Amino acid sequence: MQVKIEKLIYGGEGLGHQDGHTVFVPFVLPDEVVTVRAREQKKKFIRGELVSVDSASPQRVAPLCRHFGACGGCNYQHIPYQAQLAHKAGILRETLSRIGRVAWNGPIQTHASPPLGYRNRAQWKVRKVADRAQIGYFRGGTSALLAAEECPVLSPLLAATLERLRQLLAEGALPSSLLEVEAFADTDDSRLLLNFSFTEFPKGPSRVASEIRGAITGAEGILLHEASRDRFEILGPGFVRCRVNEFDFEVGHLSFFQTNRFLLSELQQAVTANVRGDLALDLYCGVGLFTLPIARQFSRVVAVESNSAAVRNLEANLGSRSSTVHVMQNEVAEALQRITDSPDVVVLDPPRAGVEKSALEKLAALSAREIRYLSCDPATLARDLALLTGRGYTVSGIHLFDLFPQTFHIETLAVLNRST
């Protein structure tokens, strides 16, 4: 079918209409006329694949990577970077209005990233293709491997690591039971944590870890994971150190840390700037990216994190600040039930699913003067803002951090103030 694209929507697709159906198709631009093959058809919508661009947008550019369109990683390489930012801001504004009834008419302060070489974390799948073990990413919407010969969004160290792993697999130097490799590079892009997942441990896992560490430049620590028995073997210190502004962070194999190496400083500053007071809450705090600067600005900080590995890193990172910060290893909903004092400021950085309704209700009841909500999903952010604005809060600022150029992902900082 031939469809005219009306707009881009969250998730990387364009939207059009045809014969009473809403049609969703990837790798398009508004006002383009495209030919689409139906891949999934329901009563009211069709999800399709792009066959041809019959009338191209003047914005359309050649993709940067030979795997674009087949690889499931990038969505927007056919769009110039400044246009990507404009489309994301429009999608964010529309999502907040449609789902949360948050009619934000003020500016969306956009924080751009270098569009390539920004990722300091990656996961690569290993599968046999034509009887040869190969490494790469899943093809879009499938669990079939695309053997990646390049990936322009990776940091230089991660790009070199991917190439080295390809060589080791071709030489038969890695165990045949290998399923996946996760790599995380420090902020200097000089040291690596590597997590290897196997169906079952190879013989002599410590020896295998030592050999891998010796074969890959910059490998600081190796974690081997046996998926069948959920067993671990670690060689090395178990962490790398990352510096953000004047703060040093220990980040371990199983701890979350933001993955855009260029925007970390700017993100930390925006979330923690111009807040002072007696009590602050840092919810979903991870290894303390925001906890450490907040601890300088408040008499007391309660930091809540459920991941035990991240909590160990957090406690090491706090150092002398531990007397100011009370760490709670709990789910946020459970921790909030035990907090009775009204905080001056709350910082929260939940996962993609957003904040549980019961936790959000309790948070609203604590009546913090200000909430700074960092979200990686505009839809769940809109849902949560709808509740908070219905409980006496007003949105006073929106920031868009483009942590993932070339993809549809949007990181948003919403600043809310308690209405008087």
C-alpha positions as CSV (number, residue, x, y, z in Angstrom):
1,M,0.0,0.0,0.0
2,Q,1.1,3.6,-0.5
3,V,0.9,5.9,2.6
4,K,1.6,9.5,3.3
5,I,3.5,9.9,6.6
6,E,1.9,12.5,8.9
7,K,4.3,12.5,11.9
8,L,6.8,10.6,13.9
9,I,5.8,8.9,17.1
10,Y,7.6,7.5,20.2
11,G,9.1,4.1,19.4
12,G,10.8,5.1,16.1
13,E,7.9,4.7,13.7
14,G,6.0,7.1,11.5
15,L,2.3,7.3,11.4
16,G,-0.1,7.6,8.5
17,H,-3.6,6.5,7.5
18,Q,-4.9,4.2,4.8
19,D,-8.5,2.9,4.2
20,G,-9.6,3.5,7.8
21,H,-6.4,2.0,9.3
22,T,-3.7,3.8,11.2
23,V,-0.4,2.6,9.6
24,F,2.9,2.5,11.5
25,V,6.1,2.2,9.6
26,P,9.8,2.7,10.6
27,F,12.6,4.6,8.9
28,V,10.4,7.4,7.4
29,L,9.9,11.2,7.8
30,P,6.8,13.4,7.9
31,D,5.3,14.3,4.6
32,E,7.0,11.4,2.8
33,V,5.0,9.1,0.5
34,V,6.1,5.5,1.0
35,T,5.2,2.1,-0.1
36,V,4.5,-0.2,2.9
37,R,4.1,-4.0,3.2
38,A,1.8,-5.1,6.0
39,R,3.6,-7.2,8.6
40,E,0.8,-7.2,11.3
41,Q,-2.8,-6.2,10.6
42,K,-5.6,-5.6,13.2
43,K,-9.1,-4.2,12.9
44,K,-7.9,-0.6,13.3
45,F,-4.2,-0.5,12.6
46,I,-1.5,-1.9,10.4
47,R,2.2,-2.3,11.4
48,G,4.3,-2.4,8.3
49,E,7.8,-2.5,6.8
50,L,9.2,0.0,4.5
51,V,9.4,-1.2,0.8
52,S,10.3,2.1,-0.9
53,V,10.3,5.9,-0.4
54,D,8.3,7.2,-3.3
55,S,8.5,10.9,-2.4
56,A,11.4,11.7,-0.1
57,S,11.6,14.4,2.5
58,P,14.3,17.0,1.7
59,Q,15.6,16.2,5.2
60,R,16.4,12.6,4.4
61,V,20.1,11.8,4.4
62,A,22.1,8.6,3.8
63,P,22.6,6.5,6.9
64,L,25.9,6.4,8.6
65,C,26.1,2.6,9.1
66,R,25.9,-0.2,6.6
67,H,23.7,-2.2,9.0
68,F,21.0,0.6,9.5
69,G,17.5,-0.7,8.8
70,A,18.5,-4.3,9.5
71,C,20.0,-3.9,13.0
72,G,17.5,-3.3,15.8
73,G,19.7,-0.6,17.5
74,C,19.2,2.7,15.6
75,N,16.0,4.3,14.3
76,Y,17.0,7.7,13.0
77,Q,20.2,7.6,11.0
78,H,18.2,8.7,8.0
79,I,17.5,12.0,9.8
80,P,20.1,14.9,10.3
81,Y,21.0,15.2,13.9
82,Q,19.5,18.6,14.6
83,A,16.2,17.4,13.0
84,Q,16.3,14.4,15.3
85,L,16.4,16.7,18.3
86,A,13.4,18.8,17.0
87,H,11.4,15.6,16.3
88,K,12.1,14.3,19.8
89,A,11.1,17.6,21.4
90,G,7.8,17.5,19.5
91,I,7.2,13.9,20.4
92,L,7.9,14.6,24.1
93,R,5.6,17.6,24.2
94,E,2.8,15.7,22.4
95,T,3.2,12.6,24.7
96,L,3.0,14.7,27.9
97,S,-0.2,16.4,26.6
98,R,-1.9,13.3,25.2
99,I,-1.2,10.8,28.0
100,G,-0.7,13.1,31.1
101,R,-2.8,16.1,30.1
102,V,0.3,18.1,30.9
103,A,0.0,21.1,28.5
104,W,3.6,22.3,28.7
105,N,3.8,25.5,26.6
106,G,7.2,26.6,27.9
107,P,10.5,25.8,26.3
108,I,12.0,22.3,26.3
109,Q,15.7,22.9,27.1
110,T,17.5,20.4,24.8
111,H,20.9,19.1,25.7
112,A,22.6,17.7,22.6
113,S,25.3,15.0,22.4
114,P,27.9,14.3,19.8
115,P,25.8,12.1,17.5
116,L,28.4,9.3,17.2
117,G,30.9,7.5,19.5
118,Y,28.9,8.3,22.6
119,R,28.0,4.9,24.0
120,N,30.1,3.5,26.8
121,R,28.0,0.4,27.4
122,A,26.9,-2.3,24.9
123,Q,25.5,-5.8,24.8
124,W,26.5,-8.1,22.0
125,K,24.9,-11.5,21.2
126,V,26.9,-14.5,20.1
127,R,25.3,-17.1,17.9
128,K,26.3,-19.6,15.2
129,V,25.6,-18.4,11.7
130,A,26.5,-20.8,8.9
131,D,28.3,-23.0,11.5
132,R,30.5,-20.1,12.6
133,A,30.3,-18.3,15.9
134,Q,29.6,-14.6,15.2
135,I,28.9,-11.5,17.4
136,G,26.6,-8.6,16.9
137,Y,23.1,-7.4,17.6
138,F,19.6,-8.8,17.0
139,R,17.9,-7.8,13.8
140,G,15.0,-5.5,14.4
141,G,12.0,-7.2,15.9
142,T,13.6,-10.7,15.9
143,S,16.0,-12.9,17.8
144,A,18.1,-13.5,14.7
145,L,21.7,-12.4,14.8
146,L,23.1,-9.6,12.7
147,A,26.9,-10.0,12.7
148,A,28.0,-6.4,13.2
149,E,31.1,-5.3,11.3
150,E,30.8,-1.7,12.6
151,C,28.8,0.3,15.1
152,P,29.4,4.1,14.8
153,V,27.6,5.0,18.1
154,L,30.1,3.0,20.2
155,S,33.0,4.7,22.0
156,P,36.4,4.1,20.4
157,L,37.3,1.6,23.1
158,L,34.1,-0.4,22.7
159,A,34.4,-0.3,18.9
160,A,37.9,-1.8,19.2
161,T,36.6,-4.4,21.7
162,L,33.9,-5.5,19.4
163,E,36.4,-6.0,16.6
164,R,38.7,-7.9,18.9
165,L,35.9,-10.2,20.0
166,R,35.1,-10.9,16.4
167,Q,38.8,-11.9,15.9
168,L,38.8,-14.2,19.0
169,L,35.6,-15.9,17.8
170,A,37.0,-16.4,14.3
171,E,40.2,-18.0,15.9
172,G,38.1,-20.3,18.1
173,A,39.7,-18.6,21.2
174,L,36.4,-18.2,23.1
175,P,34.4,-21.1,24.6
176,S,31.6,-22.4,22.3
177,S,29.0,-22.0,25.1
178,L,29.3,-18.2,25.0
179,L,25.9,-16.5,24.6
180,E,26.5,-12.8,25.3
181,V,29.1,-10.2,26.1
182,E,28.4,-6.9,27.9
183,A,31.0,-4.2,27.9
184,F,31.2,-1.0,30.0
185,A,33.9,1.6,29.5
186,D,34.9,4.2,32.1
187,T,34.5,7.9,31.5
188,D,38.1,8.2,30.1
189,D,37.3,5.4,27.6
190,S,40.5,3.6,28.7
191,R,39.3,0.8,31.1
192,L,36.7,-1.9,30.6
193,L,34.4,-4.1,32.6
194,L,33.4,-7.2,30.6
195,N,30.5,-9.6,31.5
196,F,30.5,-12.9,29.6
197,S,27.4,-15.1,29.8
198,F,27.6,-18.8,29.0
199,T,25.0,-21.6,28.8
200,E,27.4,-23.4,31.2
201,F,30.8,-22.6,32.5
202,P,33.8,-23.7,30.4
203,K,36.3,-25.9,32.2
204,G,38.6,-23.8,34.4
205,P,36.5,-20.6,34.5
206,S,39.3,-18.6,36.3
207,R,41.8,-19.6,33.6
208,V,39.3,-18.6,30.9
209,A,38.7,-15.2,32.6
210,S,42.5,-14.6,32.8
211,E,43.0,-15.4,29.1
212,I,40.2,-13.1,28.1
213,R,41.6,-10.3,30.3
214,G,45.0,-10.7,28.6
215,A,43.6,-10.7,25.1
216,I,41.5,-7.5,25.3
217,T,43.0,-4.1,25.6
218,G,41.9,-2.2,28.7
219,A,40.0,-5.1,30.3
220,E,40.1,-4.1,34.0
221,G,37.7,-6.8,35.2
222,I,36.0,-9.9,33.8
223,L,32.8,-11.5,35.1
224,L,31.8,-14.9,33.9
225,H,28.1,-15.9,34.3
226,E,26.8,-19.4,33.9
227,A,23.2,-18.9,32.8
228,S,22.0,-22.5,33.6
229,R,22.9,-22.2,37.3
230,D,23.1,-18.4,37.7
231,R,26.7,-18.7,38.9
232,F,29.4,-16.0,38.8
233,E,33.2,-15.9,38.6
234,I,35.0,-12.6,38.8
235,L,38.6,-11.8,38.0
236,G,39.9,-8.3,38.8
237,P,38.7,-5.5,41.1
238,G,35.1,-5.9,40.1
239,F,34.7,-2.2,39.2
240,V,36.1,0.7,37.2
241,R,36.3,4.3,38.4
242,C,34.3,7.0,36.6
243,R,34.8,10.7,37.2
244,V,31.9,13.1,36.7
245,N,32.7,16.8,37.4
246,E,34.7,16.6,40.6
247,F,33.2,13.4,41.9
248,D,34.7,9.9,41.6
249,F,32.4,6.8,41.3
250,E,33.2,3.2,41.7
251,V,30.9,1.3,39.2
252,G,30.7,-2.5,39.4
253,H,29.9,-5.2,36.9
254,L,26.2,-5.4,37.9
255,S,25.5,-1.7,38.6
256,F,23.7,0.8,36.4
257,F,25.4,3.9,35.2
258,Q,24.3,6.3,32.4
259,T,25.7,5.2,29.0
260,N,26.4,8.5,27.2
261,R,29.9,9.5,28.1
262,F,29.5,13.0,26.8
263,L,26.5,14.2,28.7
264,L,27.2,12.8,32.2
265,S,28.5,16.1,33.6
266,E,25.8,18.2,32.1
267,L,23.1,15.8,33.4
268,Q,24.5,15.7,36.9
269,Q,24.6,19.5,37.1
270,A,21.1,20.0,35.8
271,V,19.6,17.5,38.2
272,T,21.4,18.8,41.3
273,A,21.8,22.5,40.6
274,N,20.4,25.3,42.8
275,V,18.9,23.0,45.5
276,R,19.6,23.5,49.2
277,G,17.9,22.6,52.4
278,D,17.7,20.2,55.4
279,L,16.4,16.9,53.9
280,A,16.7,15.5,50.4
281,L,15.5,12.1,49.0
282,D,17.4,10.4,46.2
283,L,15.2,7.6,45.0
284,Y,16.5,4.9,42.6
285,C,19.9,6.4,43.4
286,G,22.2,3.7,41.8
287,V,25.8,4.2,42.7
288,G,25.2,7.8,43.7
289,L,25.6,9.9,40.5
290,F,23.3,12.5,42.1
291,T,23.7,11.5,45.8
292,L,27.2,12.8,46.1
293,P,26.6,16.4,44.9
294,I,23.3,16.5,46.8
295,A,25.1,15.5,50.0
296,R,27.1,18.8,49.8
297,Q,24.0,20.8,49.7
298,F,21.8,19.2,52.4
299,S,22.1,18.5,56.1
300,R,20.5,15.0,55.5
301,V,20.1,12.8,52.5
302,V,18.1,9.6,52.3
303,A,19.4,7.5,49.3
304,V,17.2,4.5,48.3
305,E,18.4,1.7,45.9
306,S,17.2,-1.9,45.7
307,N,20.2,-3.3,43.7
308,S,22.6,-4.8,46.3
309,A,25.6,-4.4,43.9
310,A,24.8,-0.8,43.3
311,V,24.4,-0.2,47.1
312,R,27.9,-1.6,47.7
313,N,29.3,0.8,45.1
314,L,27.3,3.7,46.6
315,E,28.6,3.1,50.1
316,A,32.2,3.0,48.8
317,N,31.6,6.2,46.8
318,L,30.2,8.1,49.7
319,G,33.4,7.9,51.8
320,S,33.4,10.7,54.3
321,R,30.0,11.8,53.2
322,S,28.4,8.7,54.7
323,S,27.6,10.6,58.0
324,T,25.3,12.9,56.0
325,V,23.7,10.1,53.8
326,H,21.4,7.4,55.1
327,V,21.4,4.5,52.6
328,M,18.3,2.3,52.4
329,Q,18.5,-0.9,50.4
330,N,14.8,-1.3,49.6
331,E,12.3,-1.0,46.9
332,V,11.2,2.7,46.7
333,A,7.6,1.9,47.6
334,E,8.7,0.1,50.8
335,A,11.2,2.8,51.7
336,L,8.7,5.6,51.4
337,Q,6.4,3.9,53.9
338,R,9.1,4.4,56.5
339,I,9.8,8.0,55.7
340,T,7.7,10.5,57.7
341,D,9.6,13.8,57.5
342,S,8.7,16.2,54.6
343,P,11.8,16.6,52.4
344,D,12.8,19.9,50.8
345,V,13.7,18.2,47.5
346,V,13.2,14.7,45.9
347,V,15.3,13.4,43.1
348,L,14.0,10.3,41.4
349,D,15.4,8.3,38.4
350,P,13.1,5.3,38.0
351,P,13.4,2.5,35.4
352,R,11.4,2.6,32.2
353,A,8.2,1.4,34.0
354,G,8.1,4.6,36.0
355,V,7.1,4.9,39.7
356,E,4.6,2.5,41.3
357,K,1.3,4.2,41.9
358,S,1.4,3.5,45.7
359,A,4.9,5.0,45.9
360,L,3.9,8.1,43.9
361,E,0.8,8.6,46.2
362,K,3.1,8.4,49.2
363,L,5.6,10.7,47.6
364,A,2.9,13.3,46.9
365,A,1.7,13.0,50.5
366,L,5.2,13.9,51.8
367,S,4.7,17.3,50.2
368,A,8.3,18.0,49.1
369,R,8.9,21.6,48.1
370,E,10.4,20.4,44.8
371,I,10.6,17.2,42.8
372,R,13.2,16.5,40.1
373,Y,12.0,13.5,38.0
374,L,14.5,12.0,35.5
375,S,12.7,9.7,33.1
376,C,13.8,7.4,30.2
377,D,10.2,6.9,28.9
378,P,7.9,9.8,28.0
379,A,4.7,7.7,28.3
380,T,5.3,6.6,31.9
381,L,6.6,10.1,32.8
382,A,3.3,11.6,31.5
383,R,1.3,9.1,33.5
384,D,3.2,10.0,36.7
385,L,3.1,13.7,36.1
386,A,-0.6,13.5,35.7
387,L,-0.9,12.1,39.3
388,L,1.6,14.6,40.7
389,T,0.0,17.7,39.1
390,G,-3.3,16.4,40.4
391,R,-1.8,16.4,44.0
392,G,-0.7,20.0,44.1
393,Y,2.4,20.1,41.9
394,T,3.1,22.4,39.0
395,V,5.6,21.6,36.2
396,S,8.2,24.5,36.2
397,G,10.8,23.2,33.7
398,I,11.4,20.4,31.1
399,H,14.8,19.3,29.9
400,L,15.4,16.8,27.1
401,F,18.8,15.1,27.3
402,D,19.6,13.3,24.1
403,L,21.5,10.4,25.7
404,F,20.9,8.1,22.7
405,P,21.4,9.9,19.3
406,Q,20.3,7.9,16.2
407,T,17.6,6.2,18.3
408,F,14.0,7.1,19.4
409,H,14.9,7.1,23.1
410,I,14.3,10.3,25.1
411,E,15.7,11.2,28.5
412,T,13.6,13.9,30.3
413,L,14.2,15.9,33.4
414,A,10.9,17.3,34.7
415,V,11.1,19.9,37.5
416,L,8.0,20.2,39.7
417,N,7.2,22.7,42.5
418,R,4.6,22.4,45.2
419,S,1.8,24.8,44.6
420,T,1.2,27.3,47.4
